């Protein structure tokens, strides 16, 4: 985007420091003028609307209550191109799926701020009676239409935007009564977009986080959430957690006091449970180091983000197991998928079915904990050492400034994301599953991990190569990406029938 608000943001020296109030007010005026629906945003009126929402429709309260009671809430994804279809979807997810949190996923044009193209998609979808967009165009429909969605359901509503450019969707969604927003400057920029610099992505989300903090200053607590990684490949827990910590520090510096972090599942029960536990504790540690003592940081677990099988029975198992992992790990919420994952956008009914599968799995696993199990405690200690090594180095490179350190660390490869589409990321780190199913680092590239930690990773991966009688090379990583999409006959072959 070449609008004046973006240009003004870029003029400021990059820093984690809070955007000054007068400067932010000017940025907001310029941002809201970019599309006609933005002119309807009125902060005082929006604050009054949020204050009038019943408690059961406030996501921040729902997350705090679930955390205190150690419950795991369910939330799917979902978006269609017209108001009527989006409303029907959200009602289905609420009533048939029994979702605890109801989403609105935006379309690809909206994610890339191509609002004119999104409008053409809306018009054609309305004319043909079917969705030609892969999500709901929040900006084009505006505040009143979005409020119709919020008011139709009996649960909190969250925006799932998939964008590195959140400034206008955030303004309209928050003003409409959405009480949650998923997205962050580091994770989304490195997951979704090729050309945007890490610096620009950080700046864009500093605006959104300053906006969320502004609502907080007016007595409205909103749920901000970091999205984890949606690259469809294997992301080692230490990388996911380290970047989650950094995104959280950036948000806290803008005044955010409620910030969740998402972790994609590795599908190894002990590793996922350990990652969830470490994520919350280590995030709190770094927040305290930076002087942020009152930030609430619940962890959300994401159903498997890699390739899915075409067999619905296998998919149903992945959905159910994902609920089990989230519950045992102590996640405050789980983002669900369906048995249609390998096919395309699920129907509302399939989406609701995935929610119910997950909810039943959570119920069955609700009382199981791994605390004290030696292997679990060892994995926690390993992940803690890895995250400390990465985050400490990033902060050192920025002379204590999270924003500067992040940009410098990506340039040096000290921060890295496997198979990132962003050209400002080295993408030299490679991960693979070891003999026990743990996700380990095959090539650490420039990650600043201790030598003895890397020895643990290499030992497990070499053991797998020996057991499977395959070379110890990058093919282990490629196979690990596609492994779970394979048919059962390849994953777990049956023995030949005995001859009679």
N, C-alpha and C positions, 0 to 999 in steps of 0.2 A: 504493500500500500504506500502511496506517495501523498497521502493527505497531510494537512498541516499539523494535526495532533501527533502523528507519527514522527514527523520531522522535528517537532518541538521536543518530543521525548528523546530523540537521538542527539539533540544538542547538549543535553545534560551530561556531565561527566558520569561514566558508569560507576555506580556505588550502590551498596545495599541500603543506604540511608533512606528514611521515609521521604516521600515526595511532599514538599511544603504545601500547606493548605491553599494559599492563594494561587500557586502554580497549578495545583490539581484542579481547582475550580475552573481555571481557564482551559485546561486540557479537556475537562468534561464538556464544556460548552462547545468546543471545536469537534469533539467526538460525536456528540448527540446531533450535530447539524449535518452529519454525513449521509443520513437516510431519513426520509420523512417521518417514520415511526419514532425516531429518536427524540423528536421535538415534544412528544407527549410525556416524556419522563419528568416527573416532579418529585424530588426527594422527600419533601414533607408529606406529600400525599402517599407516597410509597411506604414511608415509615408508619404512617397511620394504618395503612392496609395490613402491614405485617403485624402490628400490635393487636389488630383485631382478629388475626387468625387463631383458631382454637389450638390448644397445646398439642393435640394429636396430629396436627399438620405442620408442626415446626420440627425440621430435621435436626437442628442442633440439640433440642431437648430429647428427641428420640434416641440420638446417638449417646448422649450422656446417660440416659436411663439404662440403655442396653449395656453400656460399659459397666455401670455400677452393679447391675444384676447379672453380669457375665452371660448375657444372651447374644445370639448372633442373628441379626436382621437380614432379610432377603431383599435383593434389588436386581431386577433384570436390566437389559438395554432395550431400546425400541423407539422407532420413529417412522412416521409416514408423512406424505407430502401435502395433505390437506387437513384442515381443522377437524372435519367430521371423522376422517379415518384415524387421526391421532387421538381424538377424544374416545372413540370406540376402543382403540388399543389400550389406552390408560384405564378405562373402566374394566376391561377384561383382565388386565394385570392386577388391578386392585381387588376385584370381586372373585374372579375364578382362580387367579394365581395366588391370592392371599399375600401379595407383595407387601412388605413393610415400608418400602420406599418405591415411589413410582417415577420412572424416568421420562424425559423427553430428549431423544437423541436428534441432533441437528443433521441436516443434509450436507453433502460435500461442497455445494456452492456456498452455503452459509459459512462453512468452516474456512473457506478461502476468501470470504468477504466479496463474493461475486453476486451481489444482491439482485442485480438486474437479471442475471441468468436464473437465479432462484425464482424470481417472479414469473418468468416464462414457464418454469417447471410447475409452479402452482397453477397457473392458468390452464396448462395442458392437462394436469392431473384432475382439476375440477371439470374440465370439458369431457374427458374420457371416463371419469369415474373410477380411476385406478391411480395408484401412486407412481409417478415417474421420477420421484426423488427418493433418495435412500435415507431420508430423515425429515424432520419438521423444520421449516424455515421460520424460526422465531422472529427474526428481525423483520421479515416481510409482513407477517401477520400482526405484529405489534402487541401492545400491552393488553388491550381489552380482549382480544382473542385468546391470548395466553392465560388471562385470568379465568376465562371460561374453562380451560383445561384444569387449572388449579382447583377451581370450585367444584368440578365434576367428581373429583375423587375424595376419599376419606383418609388419605395418607399424605405424608410430606412429599413434595415434588422436587426433583433434582434435575438440573441441566447437565446433559452429557454432550459436550460440544466438539470434542476431538480436534480442537483448533489451537494454533499458536497465536491467533489474533482474536482475543476474547472480549475486547473492550465494548463493542456495541451489543453483542449477545448478552453479556453480563449486565449491562445497564437495563436493557429491556426485560430480561428474565427476572432480575431482582425486583424491578418496579412492578412486575406482574404478580409477584407473590411466590416465586420459586425460592425455597429456603436453602438450597444447596447448589454448588457449582463445582463440577469436576474439571480439572485441568491445571497445568503448571508450566512455567517457563522453560525448565530444563527438559522434563520428561516428554512433553508434547513436541517440542522443537526437534528433539533427537529421534522421535518415533515417527513423525508424520510428514515432514516437509523437507525438501531437498536444499533449497537455496537460502532460506532464512538463517541468519547468523544466530549463534547462541546468545549473543548480547541483545539482539532485537527481541528474541523470544522472552528473555528475562525482563526487559523493559515493558513489554506488553502485559505480562502478568503482574508486574509491579503496579500497573494501573488497576487491574482487577482486584488485587489484594488491598490496595489503598481504598478502593470503593467498598469492599466488604468491611474494612475497618471503619469507614465513614458511617455505614449503617450501625456498626457496633457502638460508635460514639453517640448515636441517637437511640440507644437502648434495644437494638434489634440484633440478636446473635444469629449469624448465618453460618452454615456448614461449608467451609472450603475444603476441597479434597485434591490431593496429588494423585495422578492417574496411574502410577506404575508405568509399565511398558507394554505397548500394544503392537510390537513389531512382528508378532507371529513366530518369534524364534526364542531360543533359550537364553534367559538373562540370569546369571548367577545371583543368588540372594545378596551377596555383599555389594554388588553394583547397584541393584535396585534400591537397597536400603540407603546406601551412601548418597545417591541422588535424591531419594526421598527426604533425607535429613537436610540436604542443601536447599531443596525447594522449600522446605518448611522454615528454615532460617531466613530465607528471602521474604517469605510471607509474614513472618513474625516481625521483621524489621519494618514492614509497612503498617504494623498495628494489628494484624490478625491474631485472634486469641482462640480460634477453634479451627484446627487444621488436621484433617485425616490423611493417612497415607495408604495407598493401595500396593499390594504385593501379588504378583501373578504366581500361581501355584506351580511348583516343580513336579508335583504328584508323588513326592516322597514324603510320607507322613511325618517322620522325625525332622527332616530338613525344613518342611513348611512350618511345622509347629515352632521349631527353634527360631526361624526367621521372623515370625510374627512377634514372638516374645522379645527378641533382640531389637526389632524395629521400634517398638514403643519405648523401651527403656533407654536405648542409645539416643533416640531423638530427644527425649527429655534431658539427657545428660548434656547434649550440645546446646539446647535451648538455655539451660541454666548457665553454661559457660558464657553465653552471650548476653546474659542478664534478663532473659525472658522466662519469668518464673510462673506464669499463669496461662500457659498455652495448653489446651486440651488436644491430645493427639491420638485419636482412635485409629485402629488398623483395620482395613478392609482386605479380604482375600478374594482374588479373582479366579474364577473357573479357568481351566486350562486354556492358554492363549496360543498354543501351537496348532499344528495341523490336526484335524479331526477325521475319524473314520467315517465311511459311508453307511456302515451297518448301524441301524438305530439301536440295537441291543448294546453294542459297544458304547455308543454315545450316551445311552441312559446310564451306563455304569460310570462313565466319566462325570456326568452331572451329579449323580448321587455321591460318588466318592469325593467330589469337590465340596459338597456340603459337609461331609464327615471331616475332611481336613480342616475346614474353617472352624467347625465347632470345637474339635479337639485342640486346635491351636489357640483358641481364645480370641479369634477375630470378632470385632464388633458388628461387622456386616460381611456379606458375601455377595459378589456380583455374579449373576447366574447366566448360563447359556441353555441351549435346548438341543434336542436330538436332530434338529435341522441344520446344525452348524456347518456341516460340510456342503450343504445344498445351496444356501443363500440366506436371505432375510427370513426368519421364521414367521409363521402365521401367529396371530395373537394367541390362538389356542395352544400351539406348540410352545410358545413362550411361557404361557401360564402353566403348562404341564411341567416344564423345566423348573419353574418356581416351586411347585408342589413336591416334586422329587427331592429337590434340595432341602425343603422344609422338613420333610420326613426324615431325611438323613441327619439333619441337625438335631431333631428330636431324639433319635436313637443314640446319638453320640454325645448328648448334652452333658453327661456327668463324667466323661472320660478325660483324664489329664495325664501328661507325661512327666510332670515335675518330679525330679529325683532320679529318673531313669538315666543310668550312666551314659548311654549313647546320645541321648537328648542333651544332656548337660555338656558333653564334649562338643557336640555340633554348635550349641549356643556359644561356647567359648571360642570356637574357631571363627564363626561369623563375626563375633565382636572384635576379634583381633584384625580381621580383614577390613571391617568398616572403619575402625579407628585409624588404620594405616592410610586409607584413602582420604577420608575427610580431613584428618590432621594435615596431610600434605596439601590438600586444596586450600585450606585456610592459611597455611604458611605461604603458599604462592601468591595469595591475595593480600598479604600483610594483615590478615585478620578480616578482610572484607570478603564476604561470601560471593558477591557478584563478580568482583575482579578475579578472585581465585578460581571460580568456575570457568570463566572464559579462558584464562591462562592455562588451566589444567587440561581442558579439551584440546587446546592448540598443541600442547606438549604430549598428549596421549596419556597423561596421568589419570584423567577421567576418560572412560571409553565405554562404548555400547556396542555389543556384537551386532553385526549386520544392520547398522543404522542407515537409513536412506539419506541422512543429512551430510552434505559434503564437508561440513566443518567438524565432523567426528572422524577419528582415525579408523574406527571399526576393525582394529587389529586383534582385539581380544576374542578368543574362540572358546566356547564351552561345549562340554559333552557329558553324557552320563557314564558313571563308572560301574564297576561290577556289581555294586549293591544298589544301584539306581539313584545315587546322589548326583546332583548336577555339579560338576567340577570344571575347573578352568584348564583347558588343554594348552592354550597359549596366552600367557598373561601380558604379552607385549610390554608396555611401559607402566602398567599398574604397579604401584609401590607396595607390593605385598612381601612380607618376610619370606626368606628362603625356606624355612622349615614349614611354613604354611603351604607353600607351593609344592613341597615334597609330599604332603598329604594328598593333594590333588593328583599329582602325577602317579603316585603309587596305586590309587584306585583305578585310574584310567589304564595304566599298564596291565593291571590285573584283568580288566575286562578284555583288553586286546588279546591277552594270552588265553583266556578262557574261550573266546570266540574264534581264536586262531586267525586274527586279522591284523594288518599292520597298525602300528601306533602312529596314526597320522590324522589329517583333517577329516578323513572319511568318517571317523568316529563322531565328529560334530555334525556332519550332514545327516548321518543315520539317526542321530538323536533328535533332530528337528522333525523328521518324518515318521519316526518309530511308531508313535501311537495312532497314526492314521492307517497303519498296515492292517490287513485282515488277520483274524485270530489264527488262521492256519499258518501264518508266518510268524506271528508273535509267540504262539505256544503250540507248536505242531503236535498232532496226535501221533501215537505210535502206529506202525503198520499192524493191520489185523493179523493174528497168527494163522498160519496155514493149517487147514484141516485135512 
